[in-house]
Amino acid sequence: MIAEIHAQIMDVERIPYLIGAIFLAMIAGMITGPVAGNANSLLWGLCDVLFGRIGDRMDRITRSRSDLMFRGFLFTAVLLFLALSLSKVLEGHNIPFLEVAIVSVCLTSGSVWYIILRLYFALDQHDSVEGAYYGLSRSSRVDLNSTDDYGITRAGLAYAAVSFDKGLVAPALWYLIGGMPMLLVYVVLSFTAWRYGKCGFTKGFGSVPLALEKMMGFIPSLFAGFLFSAASGVTPTAKMHQAILSWWGRKNRAPYEEGGTVLSAIAWPLEVSLGGPVQDISGSSLTKVWIGPKGATAKLDHKHLQRGIFINVIAHLLFVLALLVAYIYAGKVL
């Protein structure tokens, strides 16, 4: 019965390729660090280089909201067409390692740990560690010059959570469901939402990709939040009961566009306040809500980053374990 359900939902034959791609993204990211300061997936970085400035020219704040939404729709449609065309080319091979390599460039993992660790050492030593602040700012699109060390730490913790959702869990699940076409479609949508959505504070240009990404990313975000909640159970000083409460409480939870379930799942067990007003690197003011349990502190230090990385790593391991269990129940390794 379970094997039949799995077969209807996803192609379990892709699980070995996906696990290989996750470990490749982990190892390569930790060794090389972010490419050009961007810790997100290589495909996000490539899209940013090729299309980022084109989108910036189309996203004119002097235009009406309806005009910007139409421009955003056209921009997104073109990228989706290119993604689907590319998927047709990439699906024609029969080389396992090439499949692993292609999937890995659509994921982000080790490069996130790399920049968060560098940020940890920079804050710990009260000194400038080369690339520590730039990597986080470029990857999260938060202007760190507009905030203090507390705000920088909050941005680092938030990025460690959101990148796990948008950069790993969601693209991985869509790869299992729809193969290369759905993987590339989701990656393009999540890139466009990250680049122009401004956490929901877009003037219109990012509205369409934000809405489409939410349709594809909502269920995966719940799974990512569950993994973070489970990881908090073995994290020093994290409180498991707060992780459970984060799912049922109605106040101080993150809206989907501002991080969603996974952000609440890291803020509540660590009893910290995340979010709050920030400025993105394009100069826009983002009046995000404060996220966290009652009595949580917003004055975070570098030790909170250490716990955030720990939760992220454990969540990675739990995700891989879940994939292995799914593979076993499908009757492939028995």
KOLFIMAR-795696 format. One record per residue (C-alpha): residue number from 1; residue in one letter; chain; x, y, z. Coordinates in steps of 0.001 Angstrom, whole numbers, padded with zeros to 6 digits. Example, Ala and Ser with C-alpha at 12.3 -4.5 7.8 and 13.67 -1.06 7.14 Angstrom:
# KOLFIMAR-795696
<atom 1; a; A; <012300; -004500; 007800>> <atom 2; s; A; <013670; -001060; 007140>> 
END
This chain:
# KOLFIMAR-795696
<atom 1; m; A; <000000; 000000; 000000>> <atom 2; i; A; <002690; 002522; 001029>> <atom 3; a; A; <004822; 001599; -001981>> <atom 4; e; A; <001827; 002184; -004276>> <atom 5; i; A; <001179; 005604; -002731>> <atom 6; h; A; <004833; 006546; -003188>> <atom 7; a; A; <004689; 005435; -006813>> <atom 8; q; A; <001678; 007685; -007431>> <atom 9; i; A; <003251; 010750; -005804>> <atom 10; m; A; <006887; 010521; -006851>> <atom 11; d; A; <009402; 008528; -008863>> <atom 12; v; A; <011472; 006733; -006219>> <atom 13; e; A; <014056; 005835; -008875>> <atom 14; r; A; <015240; 009437; -008587>> <atom 15; i; A; <015959; 009209; -004847>> <atom 16; p; A; <019549; 007873; -005218>> <atom 17; y; A; <020368; 010691; -007650>> <atom 18; l; A; <018846; 013228; -005279>> <atom 19; i; A; <020787; 011969; -002262>> <atom 20; g; A; <023991; 012062; -004294>> <atom 21; a; A; <023203; 015623; -005389>> <atom 22; i; A; <022548; 016723; -001793>> <atom 23; f; A; <025896; 015383; -000600>> <atom 24; l; A; <027655; 016915; -003604>> <atom 25; a; A; <026097; 020310; -002811>> <atom 26; m; A; <027110; 019892; 000843>> <atom 27; i; A; <030736; 019008; 000180>> <atom 28; a; A; <031355; 021337; -002764>> <atom 29; g; A; <029688; 024231; -000966>> <atom 30; m; A; <031772; 023796; 002170>> <atom 31; i; A; <034999; 023544; 000153>> <atom 32; t; A; <034483; 026338; -002365>> <atom 33; g; A; <032106; 028587; -000450>> <atom 34; p; A; <029628; 030822; -002262>> <atom 35; v; A; <030292; 031642; -005905>> <atom 36; a; A; <030713; 035420; -006317>> <atom 37; g; A; <029430; 035834; -002766>> <atom 38; n; A; <026080; 034174; -003513>> <atom 39; a; A; <025487; 031128; -001290>> <atom 40; n; A; <022285; 030181; -003080>> <atom 41; s; A; <022224; 027482; -005739>> <atom 42; l; A; <024482; 027868; -008754>> <atom 43; l; A; <021421; 028066; -010984>> <atom 44; w; A; <020070; 031003; -008961>> <atom 45; g; A; <023439; 032678; -009352>> <atom 46; l; A; <023469; 032048; -013099>> <atom 47; c; A; <019936; 033417; -013481>> <atom 48; d; A; <020950; 036481; -011481>> <atom 49; v; A; <023926; 037142; -013752>> <atom 50; l; A; <022002; 036581; -016995>> <atom 51; f; A; <018620; 038111; -016170>> <atom 52; g; A; <018956; 040102; -012944>> <atom 53; r; A; <019659; 043464; -014543>> <atom 54; i; A; <016994; 042932; -017192>> <atom 55; g; A; <014423; 042474; -014451>> <atom 56; d; A; <015755; 045519; -012604>> <atom 57; r; A; <015153; 047660; -015695>> <atom 58; m; A; <011603; 046358; -016011>> <atom 59; d; A; <010848; 046865; -012307>> <atom 60; r; A; <010317; 050637; -012426>> <atom 61; i; A; <008703; 051899; -009234>> <atom 62; t; A; <007305; 054886; -011137>> <atom 63; r; A; <004976; 052553; -013046>> <atom 64; s; A; <001511; 051597; -011840>> <atom 65; r; A; <001074; 048377; -009885>> <atom 66; s; A; <-000949; 046750; -012674>> <atom 67; d; A; <001740; 047605; -015224>> <atom 68; l; A; <004455; 046192; -012976>> <atom 69; m; A; <002450; 043019; -012414>> <atom 70; f; A; <002064; 042548; -016172>> <atom 71; r; A; <005789; 043126; -016677>> <atom 72; g; A; <006534; 040636; -013910>> <atom 73; f; A; <004234; 038110; -015551>> <atom 74; l; A; <006007; 038467; -018913>> <atom 75; f; A; <009447; 038244; -017294>> <atom 76; t; A; <008463; 035122; -015362>> <atom 77; a; A; <006821; 033523; -018408>> <atom 78; v; A; <009984; 033941; -020478>> <atom 79; l; A; <012140; 032396; -017753>> <atom 80; l; A; <009716; 029485; -017373>> <atom 81; f; A; <009772; 028876; -021128>> <atom 82; l; A; <013573; 028817; -021088>> <atom 83; a; A; <013550; 026478; -018080>> <atom 84; l; A; <011202; 024011; -019776>> <atom 85; s; A; <013223; 024162; -022998>> <atom 86; l; A; <016415; 023466; -021064>> <atom 87; s; A; <014778; 020553; -019257>> <atom 88; k; A; <013979; 018893; -022579>> <atom 89; v; A; <017656; 019041; -023518>> <atom 90; l; A; <018882; 017792; -020143>> <atom 91; e; A; <016436; 014874; -019981>> <atom 92; g; A; <017919; 013232; -023055>> <atom 93; h; A; <021023; 011785; -021358>> <atom 94; n; A; <021486; 008465; -019571>> <atom 95; i; A; <024533; 009284; -017429>> <atom 96; p; A; <023953; 008921; -013656>> <atom 97; f; A; <026751; 011244; -012548>> <atom 98; l; A; <025576; 013944; -014952>> <atom 99; e; A; <022093; 013696; -013435>> <atom 100; v; A; <023560; 014103; -009940>> <atom 101; a; A; <025646; 017091; -011046>> <atom 102; i; A; <022708; 018836; -012742>> <atom 103; v; A; <020444; 018387; -009724>> <atom 104; s; A; <023189; 019582; -007359>> <atom 105; v; A; <023504; 022953; -009112>> <atom 106; c; A; <019805; 023489; -008371>> <atom 107; l; A; <020330; 022965; -004620>> <atom 108; t; A; <022053; 024929; -001895>> <atom 109; s; A; <023579; 023420; 001216>> <atom 110; g; A; <027245; 023601; 002202>> <atom 111; s; A; <027743; 027148; 000938>> <atom 112; v; A; <025141; 028323; 003476>> <atom 113; w; A; <027084; 026702; 006308>> <atom 114; y; A; <030225; 028324; 004913>> <atom 115; i; A; <028954; 031899; 005111>> <atom 116; i; A; <027159; 031410; 008438>> <atom 117; l; A; <030344; 029977; 009977>> <atom 118; r; A; <032371; 032908; 008632>> <atom 119; l; A; <029795; 035271; 010094>> <atom 120; y; A; <030032; 033419; 013415>> <atom 121; f; A; <033815; 033888; 013550>> <atom 122; a; A; <033540; 037526; 012470>> <atom 123; l; A; <031108; 038320; 015292>> <atom 124; d; A; <033028; 036198; 017799>> <atom 125; q; A; <036332; 037951; 017067>> <atom 126; h; A; <034734; 041394; 016698>> <atom 127; d; A; <036685; 041685; 013486>> <atom 128; s; A; <036132; 041566; 009764>> <atom 129; v; A; <036485; 038058; 008355>> <atom 130; e; A; <036859; 038395; 004600>> <atom 131; g; A; <033553; 037908; 002804>> <atom 132; a; A; <031529; 037186; 005965>> <atom 133; y; A; <029121; 040109; 005734>> <atom 134; y; A; <029125; 040394; 001950>> <atom 135; g; A; <028160; 036738; 001507>> <atom 136; l; A; <025176; 037017; 003832>> <atom 137; s; A; <024053; 040333; 002373>> <atom 138; r; A; <024273; 039107; -001212>> <atom 139; s; A; <022579; 035793; -000455>> <atom 140; s; A; <019759; 037089; 001747>> <atom 141; r; A; <019416; 040434; -000094>> <atom 142; v; A; <019491; 042283; 003239>> <atom 143; d; A; <021508; 045507; 003496>> <atom 144; l; A; <023580; 044772; 006592>> <atom 145; n; A; <024832; 048366; 006689>> <atom 146; s; A; <021325; 049374; 007763>> <atom 147; t; A; <021385; 047309; 010963>> <atom 148; d; A; <023550; 046456; 013993>> <atom 149; d; A; <025213; 043207; 015092>> <atom 150; y; A; <021925; 041984; 016559>> <atom 151; g; A; <020203; 042552; 013237>> <atom 152; i; A; <023043; 040865; 011346>> <atom 153; t; A; <022730; 037803; 013574>> <atom 154; r; A; <018963; 037733; 013040>> <atom 155; a; A; <019503; 037914; 009285>> <atom 156; g; A; <021977; 035025; 009461>> <atom 157; l; A; <019623; 032809; 011456>> <atom 158; a; A; <016711; 033613; 009160>> <atom 159; y; A; <018759; 032852; 006055>> <atom 160; a; A; <019910; 029507; 007494>> <atom 161; a; A; <016245; 028546; 007852>> <atom 162; v; A; <014768; 029937; 004634>> <atom 163; s; A; <017589; 028612; 002431>> <atom 164; f; A; <016911; 025099; 003733>> <atom 165; d; A; <013298; 025415; 002606>> <atom 166; k; A; <013636; 027226; -000722>> <atom 167; g; A; <017095; 025990; -001659>> <atom 168; l; A; <016935; 022334; -000681>> <atom 169; v; A; <013650; 020760; 000442>> <atom 170; a; A; <011264; 022340; -002074>> <atom 171; p; A; <013394; 021812; -005223>> <atom 172; a; A; <014252; 018277; -004063>> <atom 173; l; A; <010605; 017306; -003616>> <atom 174; w; A; <009608; 018759; -006968>> <atom 175; y; A; <012432; 016826; -008618>> <atom 176; l; A; <011033; 013620; -007146>> <atom 177; i; A; <007518; 014500; -008286>> <atom 178; g; A; <008137; 015821; -011779>> <atom 179; g; A; <011762; 015210; -012678>> <atom 180; m; A; <013930; 017801; -014369>> <atom 181; p; A; <011072; 019928; -015805>> <atom 182; m; A; <009402; 020535; -012436>> <atom 183; l; A; <012755; 021018; -010713>> <atom 184; l; A; <013763; 023780; -013123>> <atom 185; v; A; <010305; 025362; -013035>> <atom 186; y; A; <010424; 025618; -009251>> <atom 187; v; A; <014013; 026883; -009195>> <atom 188; v; A; <013154; 029634; -011687>> <atom 189; l; A; <010062; 030664; -009713>> <atom 190; s; A; <011901; 030667; -006382>> <atom 191; f; A; <014748; 032662; -007931>> <atom 192; t; A; <012351; 035282; -009301>> <atom 193; a; A; <010483; 035470; -005987>> <atom 194; w; A; <013799; 035860; -004105>> <atom 195; r; A; <015148; 038463; -006535>> <atom 196; y; A; <012053; 040625; -006958>> <atom 197; g; A; <009468; 039499; -004395>> <atom 198; k; A; <011057; 041462; -001522>> <atom 199; c; A; <009435; 039191; 001086>> <atom 200; g; A; <005974; 040260; -000070>> <atom 201; f; A; <006724; 043999; -000128>> <atom 202; t; A; <007068; 044166; -003907>> <atom 203; k; A; <005412; 047086; -005694>> <atom 204; g; A; <003944; 044639; -008204>> <atom 205; f; A; <006743; 043223; -010358>> <atom 206; g; A; <007359; 040280; -008038>> <atom 207; s; A; <003703; 039553; -007260>> <atom 208; v; A; <003168; 036909; -009946>> <atom 209; p; A; <006293; 034835; -009198>> <atom 210; l; A; <005560; 035145; -005469>> <atom 211; a; A; <002049; 033768; -005972>> <atom 212; l; A; <003222; 030936; -008222>> <atom 213; e; A; <006092; 030044; -005899>> <atom 214; k; A; <003689; 029938; -002963>> <atom 215; m; A; <001469; 027489; -004837>> <atom 216; m; A; <004410; 025163; -005409>> <atom 217; g; A; <006280; 025821; -002187>> <atom 218; f; A; <003606; 025814; 000516>> <atom 219; i; A; <003501; 022050; 001194>> <atom 220; p; A; <007315; 021646; 001023>> <atom 221; s; A; <007646; 024549; 003473>> <atom 222; l; A; <005528; 022637; 005997>> <atom 223; f; A; <007813; 019630; 005630>> <atom 224; a; A; <010900; 021822; 006030>> <atom 225; g; A; <009362; 023337; 009158>> <atom 226; f; A; <008658; 019865; 010529>> <atom 227; l; A; <012294; 018849; 009975>> <atom 228; f; A; <013511; 021982; 011768>> <atom 229; s; A; <011134; 021332; 014657>> <atom 230; a; A; <012368; 017744; 014923>> <atom 231; a; A; <016002; 018895; 014770>> <atom 232; s; A; <015411; 021261; 017677>> <atom 233; g; A; <014753; 018206; 019840>> <atom 234; v; A; <018475; 017368; 019869>> <atom 235; t; A; <019808; 020928; 019788>> <atom 236; p; A; <021455; 022205; 022994>> <atom 237; t; A; <019362; 024894; 024778>> <atom 238; a; A; <016535; 024550; 022228>> <atom 239; k; A; <013107; 023829; 023705>> <atom 240; m; A; <011102; 021163; 021948>> <atom 241; h; A; <007790; 022229; 023483>> <atom 242; q; A; <008273; 025696; 021998>> <atom 243; a; A; <008839; 024095; 018594>> <atom 244; i; A; <005479; 022353; 018974>> <atom 245; l; A; <003782; 025559; 020093>> <atom 246; s; A; <005098; 027338; 016996>> <atom 247; w; A; <002694; 025227; 014932>> <atom 248; w; A; <-000381; 026093; 016978>> <atom 249; g; A; <000206; 029654; 018124>> <atom 250; r; A; <-001472; 032374; 016093>> <atom 251; k; A; <000635; 035329; 017150>> <atom 252; n; A; <004175; 036208; 016115>> <atom 253; r; A; <004333; 033599; 013361>> <atom 254; a; A; <006009; 034253; 010037>> <atom 255; p; A; <003844; 034913; 006968>> <atom 256; y; A; <004773; 032652; 004075>> <atom 257; e; A; <006378; 035471; 002082>> <atom 258; e; A; <008603; 036418; 005035>> <atom 259; g; A; <009892; 032923; 005721>> <atom 260; g; A; <006873; 030896; 006730>> <atom 261; t; A; <006782; 027812; 008918>> <atom 262; v; A; <010489; 027080; 008822>> <atom 263; l; A; <011336; 030522; 010219>> <atom 264; s; A; <008903; 030074; 013093>> <atom 265; a; A; <010374; 026598; 013646>> <atom 266; i; A; <013806; 028066; 014385>> <atom 267; a; A; <012693; 031176; 016293>> <atom 268; w; A; <010395; 029496; 018798>> <atom 269; p; A; <012604; 026643; 020119>> <atom 270; l; A; <015591; 029005; 020443>> <atom 271; e; A; <013324; 031616; 022079>> <atom 272; v; A; <014545; 034418; 019848>> <atom 273; s; A; <012819; 037157; 017885>> <atom 274; l; A; <013530; 037170; 014170>> <atom 275; g; A; <012290; 039419; 011407>> <atom 276; g; A; <011671; 043072; 012097>> <atom 277; p; A; <012133; 046023; 009720>> <atom 278; v; A; <015135; 045804; 007383>> <atom 279; q; A; <016323; 047351; 004153>> <atom 280; d; A; <017092; 045194; 001159>> <atom 281; i; A; <020116; 045739; -001061>> <atom 282; s; A; <018018; 047528; -003669>> <atom 283; g; A; <017155; 050209; -001103>> <atom 284; s; A; <013568; 049162; -000393>> <atom 285; s; A; <012322; 049198; 003199>> <atom 286; l; A; <010804; 045885; 004283>> <atom 287; t; A; <008623; 046213; 007383>> <atom 288; k; A; <008664; 042561; 008380>> <atom 289; v; A; <006749; 041324; 011398>> <atom 290; w; A; <008513; 040169; 014540>> <atom 291; i; A; <008554; 036391; 014864>> <atom 292; g; A; <009028; 034389; 018048>> <atom 293; p; A; <007417; 033369; 021344>> <atom 294; k; A; <006362; 035776; 024054>> <atom 295; g; A; <009361; 037046; 025990>> <atom 296; a; A; <011853; 036142; 023251>> <atom 297; t; A; <014955; 038261; 022858>> <atom 298; a; A; <015930; 040166; 019730>> <atom 299; k; A; <019444; 040805; 021075>> <atom 300; l; A; <021192; 037829; 019531>> <atom 301; d; A; <024891; 037028; 019681>> <atom 302; h; A; <027142; 034721; 017684>> <atom 303; k; A; <026239; 031712; 019862>> <atom 304; h; A; <022743; 031771; 018415>> <atom 305; l; A; <024294; 031293; 014968>> <atom 306; q; A; <026052; 028191; 016270>> <atom 307; r; A; <022731; 026704; 017365>> <atom 308; g; A; <021109; 027720; 014096>> <atom 309; i; A; <023790; 025903; 012090>> <atom 310; f; A; <023354; 022853; 014318>> <atom 311; i; A; <019606; 022760; 013638>> <atom 312; n; A; <020251; 023211; 009913>> <atom 313; v; A; <022763; 020338; 009784>> <atom 314; i; A; <020524; 017979; 011776>> <atom 315; a; A; <017583; 018888; 009528>> <atom 316; h; A; <019730; 017977; 006502>> <atom 317; l; A; <020467; 014570; 008011>> <atom 318; l; A; <016802; 014013; 008850>> <atom 319; f; A; <015836; 014898; 005284>> <atom 320; v; A; <018317; 012396; 003846>> <atom 321; l; A; <017067; 009798; 006334>> <atom 322; a; A; <013477; 010452; 005237>> <atom 323; l; A; <014501; 009921; 001609>> <atom 324; l; A; <016206; 006637; 002485>> <atom 325; v; A; <013134; 005452; 004400>> <atom 326; a; A; <010921; 006331; 001419>> <atom 327; y; A; <013258; 004373; -000847>> <atom 328; i; A; <013156; 001350; 001455>> <atom 329; y; A; <009356; 001373; 001756>> <atom 330; a; A; <009126; 001515; -002005>> <atom 331; g; A; <010803; -001893; -002066>> <atom 332; k; A; <014049; -000785; -003699>> <atom 333; v; A; <016468; -001721; -000915>> <atom 334; l; A; <015121; -004848; 000761>> 
END
